[in-house]
Amino acid sequence: MQRQVVIRFRRRNDADSYLKVLTQTRPSAKFIVAFDAPPVAAQSASEAALV
């Protein structure tokens, strides 16, 4: 199976809604919602700002 980015969203509910539309228009295809994890350095910098 080849993975391909179809579209990117900032909110999970927007991605889930689009996934529903995709599965209705192409019922034989398989789609998933995936997330890009922020880099570890960016996480520790944001956590340090909160302390």
Secondary structure, DSSP 4 states (H G I P E B T S, - for coil): ---------SSHHHHHHHHHHHHHH-TTS------PPPPHHHHHHHHHHH-
